[in-house]
Amino acid sequence: MGQKQLDRLTILERVKDRRLTQSEAARLLGISDRQVRRLYSAYSDQGAQALVSKHYGRTSNRAYPEALRKRVLKLVKSQYHDFGPTLICEKLQEAHGIQVSRETIRKWLIADGHWLTRKERKKKVHQPRYRRERYGELIQIDGSDHHWFEDRGLRCTLLVYIDDATGRLMELRFCESETTFDYFLSTRRYLEKHGKPVAFYSDKHSVFRVNKQGATTGNNMTQFSRALNDLNIDIICANTSQAKGRVERANKTLQDRLVKELRLRGIDGIDQANQFLPEFLEAFNKRFGKEPYNLINMHRPLLEHEDMEDVFTWQEPRTVSNSLTIQYDRVTYLIEPNDQTVELKRKKVTVYDYPDGTVDIRYEGQSLPFSIFDKVRQVDQGAIVSNKRLGAVLSFIKEEQKEKGLKRSKKAPSRRAQQQSQRERPSNPAVTQAK
């Protein structure tokens, strides 16, 4: 019996004992007096069994044939054992011409023990751990993408650096998105202010870890992890967001408090917000910061040979051709031939791509003289105006170049948050054109 039948049984027992009239029972059950008389008559003759529907336990007239259910389950076990109900439904219709609803398949799988309901699935237990004992022993880092300026400005990302031992915010910086050069700039500011920590703790974002399965090229290190390796700083990638709960909880607090502080000050842009962050950071640490269990500071000073400008660059190896050229970002770099460079044929050199767009080519730490031959350079509009006789031809060439779709490599680093500065090194045409 279900709850409905049990309620009817209780009320009919009260009618039988003359504690209720049939009219009162009808009002309590929400049915007509005639229906109560029918139920009471059946109950008097057959007992409680009369209150159970005759259709209970019988197969529905609209049920699928048992042979079809067995065929579907056989297909699932043989071909779709790791598929979900929705995908199984699609594949049965596409490959086998079987039209069965997703919910029916889900019920069949549950009854067969092949699928677990959400209540039956065991959630992974994440137990708390103690804070690290020393200041600077572990720094959790993360990027929080949020509407920081609400409807006053564009959505952007806040890079957050927090010390695990004390819960203090070590570095904050707004940027358009999480890119390697943004983390380069924020990490460099952190190191110049506090020194080198023992390790950074991050998620598995592509900035911190090579996520491509079966990668056969490179040294299995991202540009950011390579920079930290040069500085003797470890990078640890968490398997779950709960593992780096310190920075995740800090993000929630910042999304509440910092958003309101920006609103009160009428700040609606990244530059203004970055100017306000030092003031907010000091107040936040005063309110939420804790003392470490061990007073030893694990930060290490930067060494003399650790040049931050060179460490935090995009570095890629290239092989010098027999004609003393290399390719990078669809730009050909011509190494000037001299007594030293002529011996570099088929040898590896390193391209240093700086955040401002300038490029340096080095072999064993020594800069090489070079010039630029840009294959993707398009016709300049000024050339069309200044030379009227070739205007039609140049216009045709320009349109042809656009149709061919000659674009820069998508593997090149993003510099949307960086500013152009003047240097003695040649500027990368890919960056100049993009600006």
C-alpha positions in Angstrom: 0.0 0.0 0.0 1.0 3.6 -0.6 0.3 6.5 1.6 -3.0 7.3 -0.2 -4.3 3.8 0.5 -3.2 3.9 4.1 -5.0 7.2 4.7 -8.2 5.7 3.2 -7.9 2.7 5.4 -7.6 4.8 8.6 -10.6 6.9 7.7 -12.7 3.9 6.7 -11.9 2.3 10.1 -13.2 5.4 11.8 -16.3 5.2 9.7 -16.7 1.5 10.7 -16.4 2.4 14.4 -19.0 5.2 13.8 -16.6 7.9 14.8 -17.1 9.5 11.4 -20.0 9.7 9.0 -19.6 8.9 5.4 -20.2 12.5 4.4 -17.4 13.7 6.8 -15.1 10.9 5.4 -15.8 12.1 1.8 -14.7 15.7 2.8 -11.5 14.4 4.4 -10.6 12.2 1.4 -11.6 14.8 -1.2 -14.0 12.4 -3.0 -17.7 12.2 -3.4 -20.2 10.5 -1.0 -21.0 7.9 -3.6 -17.3 7.0 -3.9 -17.0 6.6 -0.2 -20.0 4.3 -0.1 -18.4 2.1 -2.9 -15.1 2.0 -1.0 -16.7 1.2 2.3 -18.8 -1.6 0.8 -15.7 -3.2 -0.9 -13.7 -2.8 2.4 -16.4 -4.5 4.4 -16.5 -7.5 2.0 -12.8 -7.9 1.1 -10.9 -6.1 3.7 -7.9 -3.8 3.2 -7.0 -5.6 -0.1 -10.0 -3.9 -1.7 -8.4 -0.5 -1.4 -5.5 -1.4 -3.6 -5.9 -0.7 -7.3 -6.5 -3.8 -9.5 -3.9 -2.3 -12.0 -1.2 -2.3 -9.3 1.8 -4.4 -10.5 0.3 -5.0 -13.9 2.3 -4.1 -17.1 1.0 -0.9 -18.8 -0.8 -1.3 -22.1 1.6 1.2 -23.5 4.8 -0.4 -22.3 7.6 -1.4 -24.7 7.8 -5.1 -25.5 10.1 -7.1 -23.2 12.1 -8.2 -26.3 12.9 -4.6 -27.1 14.1 -3.9 -23.6 16.4 -6.9 -23.7 17.8 -5.9 -27.1 18.6 -2.4 -25.9 20.3 -3.6 -22.7 22.4 -6.1 -24.8 23.5 -3.3 -27.1 24.4 -1.1 -24.2 26.5 -3.8 -22.6 28.3 -4.7 -25.8 28.8 -1.2 -27.5 27.7 1.6 -25.2 28.8 0.5 -21.7 30.3 3.8 -20.8 27.6 6.0 -22.4 25.0 8.1 -20.6 21.2 7.7 -21.2 21.0 10.8 -23.5 23.9 9.7 -25.7 22.6 6.1 -25.8 19.2 7.4 -26.9 20.9 9.3 -29.8 23.1 6.4 -30.9 20.2 3.9 -30.8 18.2 6.1 -33.1 21.1 6.9 -35.5 22.8 3.5 -35.7 20.0 1.0 -35.0 16.7 2.8 -35.8 15.4 2.2 -32.3 13.3 5.1 -30.9 13.1 5.0 -27.2 12.9 8.0 -24.9 15.9 8.9 -22.8 13.9 8.6 -19.5 12.8 5.0 -20.4 16.4 4.1 -21.2 17.5 5.6 -17.8 14.9 3.6 -15.9 15.9 0.4 -17.7 19.6 1.0 -16.9 18.8 1.7 -13.2 16.7 -1.5 -12.9 19.5 -3.5 -14.5 22.1 -2.0 -12.2 24.0 -0.4 -15.0 23.3 3.2 -14.0 23.2 5.0 -10.6 20.9 7.8 -9.6 22.4 11.0 -8.2 21.4 10.0 -4.7 23.2 6.7 -5.0 26.4 8.2 -6.4 29.0 8.6 -3.7 30.4 12.1 -3.5 34.1 12.5 -3.0 35.1 13.4 0.5 37.4 16.4 0.8 38.8 16.6 4.3 40.4 19.7 5.6 44.2 20.0 6.0 46.3 22.2 8.2 47.8 25.4 7.0 51.4 25.4 6.0 53.5 26.4 9.0 55.8 29.0 7.5 55.2 32.3 5.7 56.1 32.0 2.0 56.2 28.2 2.0 53.2 27.8 -0.3 51.4 30.6 -2.3 48.1 29.7 -3.9 47.3 31.5 -7.2 44.2 31.8 -9.2 42.3 34.0 -11.7 38.8 35.0 -10.8 36.7 35.9 -13.8 33.8 38.1 -12.6 31.7 41.2 -13.3 33.9 43.2 -10.9 32.5 46.6 -12.1 28.9 45.3 -12.3 27.1 47.1 -15.1 29.6 50.0 -15.1 32.3 48.3 -17.1 33.3 45.1 -18.9 33.8 41.7 -17.3 37.5 41.1 -16.4 39.8 38.8 -14.3 41.4 39.4 -11.0 44.7 37.5 -10.4 44.9 36.5 -6.8 48.0 35.4 -4.8 47.4 34.3 -1.2 49.8 32.9 1.3 48.6 29.5 2.7 50.2 29.9 6.1 48.7 33.3 7.0 45.8 33.8 4.6 47.2 37.2 3.6 46.8 38.5 0.1 50.2 38.9 -1.4 49.4 40.3 -4.9 46.2 41.4 -6.7 46.0 42.7 -10.2 43.1 43.2 -12.7 43.6 42.1 -16.3 41.4 41.3 -19.3 41.9 37.6 -19.0 44.3 34.9 -17.7 47.3 35.0 -20.1 50.9 34.0 -19.7 52.2 37.6 -19.9 49.6 38.7 -17.3 50.9 36.1 -14.9 54.5 37.0 -15.8 53.8 40.6 -14.8 52.0 39.8 -11.6 54.6 37.2 -10.5 57.4 39.6 -11.2 55.8 42.2 -9.1 55.3 39.6 -6.3 59.0 38.5 -6.4 60.4 42.0 -6.4 58.2 42.9 -3.4 58.4 39.7 -1.3 61.1 37.5 -2.7 60.9 33.9 -4.0 58.5 31.5 -2.2 59.1 27.8 -2.0 56.2 26.9 -4.3 53.1 28.2 -6.1 49.9 26.2 -6.0 47.5 26.5 -8.9 44.8 24.8 -10.9 45.4 23.0 -14.2 45.0 26.0 -16.4 47.0 25.8 -19.6 49.2 28.7 -18.3 50.5 26.4 -15.6 50.4 22.9 -17.2 50.6 21.2 -20.6 47.1 19.8 -21.0 47.5 18.3 -24.4 47.4 14.5 -24.2 50.2 12.7 -25.9 52.4 15.7 -26.5 55.6 14.6 -28.3 57.3 17.9 -28.7 58.7 20.4 -26.2 60.0 19.8 -22.7 56.5 19.3 -21.2 56.7 22.7 -19.5 54.7 25.8 -20.2 56.3 29.2 -20.5 55.2 30.1 -16.9 56.5 26.8 -15.4 59.8 27.3 -17.3 60.2 30.7 -15.8 59.6 29.4 -12.3 62.0 26.6 -12.9 64.7 29.1 -13.9 64.1 30.8 -10.6 64.1 27.5 -8.6 60.4 27.8 -7.6 58.2 24.8 -7.7 54.7 24.8 -9.3 52.1 22.4 -8.0 48.8 21.8 -9.9 45.8 20.8 -7.8 43.5 18.1 -9.0 40.4 19.7 -7.6 39.2 23.2 -6.7 38.7 22.0 -3.1 42.4 21.3 -2.8 43.2 25.0 -3.3 40.3 26.1 -1.1 42.2 28.9 0.5 42.3 31.0 -2.7 38.8 29.8 -3.8 37.3 31.1 -0.6 39.2 34.3 -0.9 37.7 34.8 -4.4 34.2 34.5 -3.0 35.1 37.1 -0.3 36.6 39.4 -2.9 33.6 39.1 -5.2 31.5 40.4 -2.3 33.6 43.0 -0.6 35.8 44.2 -3.4 32.9 44.7 -5.8 31.1 46.9 -3.2 34.3 48.9 -2.5 34.7 49.6 -6.3 31.0 50.6 -6.5 31.3 53.1 -3.5 34.3 54.7 -5.2 32.8 54.8 -8.6 35.6 52.8 -10.2 34.7 51.3 -13.6 37.9 50.5 -15.3 41.0 48.2 -14.9 43.5 51.0 -14.5 41.6 52.8 -11.8 40.9 49.5 -10.0 44.6 48.5 -10.0 45.5 51.9 -8.4 43.0 51.2 -5.6 44.1 47.6 -5.0 47.1 48.3 -2.7 44.8 50.2 -0.3 42.2 47.4 -0.3 44.9 44.7 0.1 46.3 46.4 3.2 42.8 46.6 4.8 42.0 43.0 3.8 45.1 41.6 5.4 44.6 43.6 8.6 41.1 42.2 8.8 41.6 38.5 7.8 45.4 37.8 8.0 46.7 35.4 10.6 50.0 34.8 12.2 51.9 31.7 11.0 52.6 28.8 13.3 56.3 29.2 12.7 57.8 32.7 12.4 60.5 31.7 9.9 60.1 33.5 6.6 60.6 31.1 3.7 60.9 33.7 1.0 64.4 33.8 -0.6 66.0 36.9 -2.1 66.5 37.2 -5.8 70.1 36.4 -7.0 72.2 38.7 -9.0 72.2 36.5 -12.1 68.4 36.2 -12.1 67.4 38.8 -14.6 63.6 39.2 -14.3 63.4 40.8 -17.7 64.8 37.8 -19.4 63.2 35.2 -17.2 59.7 36.4 -17.8 59.8 36.3 -21.6 58.2 33.9 -24.1 61.1 31.7 -25.1 61.0 29.2 -28.0 63.8 27.2 -29.6 64.4 27.3 -33.3 66.8 25.6 -35.7 68.9 27.8 -37.9 68.6 27.0 -41.6 71.5 26.7 -44.0 70.8 30.2 -45.2 71.0 31.5 -41.6 67.3 32.1 -41.1 64.7 31.1 -38.6 60.9 31.2 -38.6 58.9 32.5 -35.7 55.2 33.6 -35.8 55.3 33.6 -39.6 58.1 36.1 -39.6 61.5 35.2 -41.1 64.5 36.5 -39.1 67.7 36.8 -41.1 70.8 36.3 -38.9 73.6 38.5 -40.2 76.5 36.3 -41.4 79.8 36.9 -39.7 82.7 34.7 -38.3 80.6 33.5 -35.4 77.1 33.1 -36.9 78.3 31.3 -40.0 78.9 28.2 -37.7 75.3 28.1 -36.5 73.8 26.2 -39.4 71.4 23.5 -38.2 72.0 24.5 -34.6 69.4 25.5 -32.0 68.9 29.1 -31.0 66.4 30.6 -28.6 63.9 33.3 -29.6 63.1 35.7 -26.7 59.8 37.3 -27.2 59.3 40.2 -24.7 55.9 41.4 -23.4 56.3 44.7 -25.3 56.7 42.9 -28.6 60.4 43.2 -29.1 62.4 40.1 -30.1 65.9 38.9 -29.3 67.7 35.8 -30.7 70.4 34.1 -28.6 72.8 31.2 -28.9 74.2 30.0 -25.6 73.2 33.2 -23.9 74.8 35.5 -26.5 72.6 37.8 -28.6 72.8 37.5 -32.4 72.6 40.3 -34.9 69.6 39.9 -37.2 67.1 41.7 -39.5 63.5 41.0 -40.2 61.8 39.7 -43.4 58.1 39.7 -42.8 56.2 37.3 -45.1 52.8 38.4 -43.9 53.4 42.1 -44.3 50.6 43.6 -46.3 50.5 46.6 -48.6 50.5 49.9 -46.7 47.6 52.3 -47.6 50.1 55.1 -47.7 52.0 53.5 -50.5 48.8 53.3 -52.6 48.2 57.0 -52.1 51.7 58.2 -52.8 52.2 56.2 -56.0 49.1 56.8 -58.2 50.5 54.9 -61.2 50.7 51.6 -59.2 47.6 52.3 -57.1 45.4 49.8 -59.0 48.0 47.1 -58.9 48.7 47.6 -55.2 45.0 47.6 -54.4 44.6 44.3 -56.2 47.5 42.8 -54.3 46.1 44.0 -51.0 42.7 42.4 -51.7 44.4 39.2 -52.8 46.4 39.0 -49.6 43.2 39.4 -47.5 41.5 36.6 -49.5 44.3 34.2 -48.9 43.9 34.7 -45.2 47.5 35.0 -44.3 47.4 35.4 -40.5 49.7 35.1 -37.6 50.2 31.9 -35.7 47.6 31.2 -33.0 50.4 29.8 -30.9 51.9 33.2 -30.4 51.5 34.7 -26.9 48.7 37.1 -26.2 49.7 40.7 -25.2 46.3 42.4 -24.9 47.1 43.7 -21.4 50.6 44.9 -22.2 51.8 48.3 -23.2 54.3 49.1 -26.0 57.6 50.5 -24.9 60.7 51.6 -26.8 63.7 49.3 -26.7 66.9 48.8 -28.7 65.8 45.3 -29.8 63.8 45.0 -33.1 60.0 44.9 -32.7 58.1 41.9 -33.9 56.0 42.8 -37.0 53.2 40.5 -35.8 52.8 42.7 -32.7 53.2 46.0 -34.5 50.6 45.0 -37.1 48.2 43.8 -34.4 48.4 47.2 -32.6 
